Structures are given as C-alpha cells and as structure tokens.
Amino acid sequence: MTFLQHLDELRWRLIRIAIAVILVGVVLWIYQEWVMNHIFLILKEKEFITFRLLCEYVDICVDSTSVKMQSMTVSGQFNYAMMMSIMGGIIINAPYIFYQIWSFVKPGLKQNELSAAKGLVFYVSLCFFLGILFGYFVVAPLTVQFFGGFQISNEIENNFTVGSYMGTIISTVFYTGILFLLPIVSYILTKIGLIGPEFLKKYRRHAIVVILIISAVITPPDMLSQIIVSLPIIVLYEIGIVVSTRTIKNKTAIE
C-alpha cells in the first residue's frame, strides 16, 4: 500500500470507531437521567454495593455523603451530559476500538510477530475492563466518600460542580483501566527487546515506589485507600515479570 492508501485505511478505521462511539453515546444520551442517578450519583450513597459489602463483611460502615451538586454555567448540564455520553461510548466500545487499531497495524507485521500477538485484542480488552471495574467499584467510591466528607470547618459546605464530580470519577476509572494494562505492556516491550524479566526484577523497588505515588495521586490521602489501590497494581507488576519471563523462554525456544 502507498502512503496515501495507508492514510485512507486509517481514515476509515477512525470513521468506524466514531460511528460506534456515537451510536452508544446516543443510547446513553436517551437514558442520561438514569445513568446519572444510578452510575454517578449513587457513588455518594451508603446503599452503593461497595459500601454495603464493606459494612456487612468488614464491619466498616459509612454514611451517605451530604454533597450538593450544582451547575455553574448556562450550558453546564448539557456539556456534562455530552461528556458522559461520549466517554461512555469510548469505554463501552473499547474492545472494538482496540480491534480497529490492531486491524490497521496487523498487515505490517511479520508472520512470527502475528503468532506472538495472537489474542492480543482479547487480553487488552480483558485487562482494561478489569481495571475499569476495579476503578469504579473500589477507587471511585473511596475517592467520593473521602472528599465528600472532608471539611476544614463545619461552616464550609461541600458544593461540588457536576463537572468536577463527574470528571473525578471518569478520570479515576479510566486511568485505573490503563494501569491494568501493565502485563500487556510488559509483554510487548519484552517482545520487541526493550526490557526483560531481569530489568523488571532489578527495578522492582523503584516500580513499587512509583506505584505508591500513583496510588496516592488517584486516591484519597488516607493509608487504607492507597493500600487497597496499590496492592492490585503491584500484583499486576509481578504478573508482568512472569509474562516477560515466559515471553523470553518462548522466543528462545523458537530460535
């Protein structure tokens, strides 16, 4: 294919992605009130499933966060609904987006590279959605609970803008989904020869420090939340070492 043909191929891939995101976004737009009440605002209520399970099995019970929501601009609620629909369309269509990206890259790979990347779209989608679920059911509610209940003084009310509230939840959930791609990143970097299991083991302590810093950034500044978030990421790093080791062994066996 010529350079212009590659550009045309990329254009059609992007058009397909845009259509898929728009279709899902339209559905979310139609049910925007239900989505807002049962996906976003429910995170500040004690009836949310994470808080109910913590209360029932760990004996850590919380109250509903008395946070008031407000829109500060004329088009505020419209813009928030639009953002919710578009981001929802992107997240729900993540496997399809990964597939379109892979389909564009695939023709340029050699046969051995194609064999090594077999099932890549499935594993990327699986890890991403596991991260999304962990972010939504663990990180996001802890974040909302902490910041919603934190007060410097009783004279100051927590009146969040809808944009700030939704932006915090969406970014937290999305970034957690990205972090759960660590084993996939380890596999790809090992496959192209940039890193290996020895490298990952050598810098394990440095990685743990970075993970703790990232956990501190995306979670409330309390030790329990940071531990809850950092432990799965550390486990993912260890899984990345295992994946890297197996990749090197398979590569050596083939050669």
Phi, psi and omega in degrees: 000142176283172180299318180293325177293323175296318178297320179294319177298315179297320180300315180291326175297315180294324178296317178298318178298315181298319179297316180298317180295319180295318181298313178293322179298323178296318178298315179296325178296319180298322182254033186299323181293316179297316180299315180298315184286321189259350178249319185261300186292336179296339182295339181263005181258146180291345179282352179301142189303323180297316181291324179294319179292320177298320181290322185282319188254335182249352181063032173249100185254140179235160175262161176298140181282123182276072180252132176262139180258145178212153175247126190263352183234163182299315183263014186304304184295325176296314180296322180293320178295322178295315179299317180299318181292316182292313180295322176297320177297321179293314183293314181295325181272010184309314179300320180293321178296315177301320181295317180295320177296316180296321180295329178285322183279327189308314183299340182271001182263154176280168185298319180292327177290323177295320179295321181290331184264014181298130180080010185299317181299319180296313183290323176297315180297318181298310181296320181297314182290327174298319177295320178299314180296317179296318179296319184286317186270346181239299187291309184300310180296325177295321179296313180296317182297318182291304185289331178290330181262353182281131178220133173289321181214149178293345179280350183251124179269150173269098175247097183274146168283150181298323180297318179295317181297309182292320180299320178297315182293311183297314181294319179298313181294316182294316180294325177294321175300320178294319180298329181286359176272006182307314179298324179293318178298317178300318180297312183294314181294326176290320182297323181269001172087013181279326180223172175210176180300326179296320178298314181294322179289321181298320184257025180299314182296319178297320180296321179297320177298316179297318179298318179296322178294315179298318179298323179293329181285317187267001179234167174300153183281051173235149189298320183299313181297319181295321179293316181301321182279318187289326183302310178298325180291321176296319176299319178296324177296317178295322176297322177300322177295317179298315179298317180297318180297315180293324179297317179295318180297315180295321180295319179293320180295322179293319180289000000 
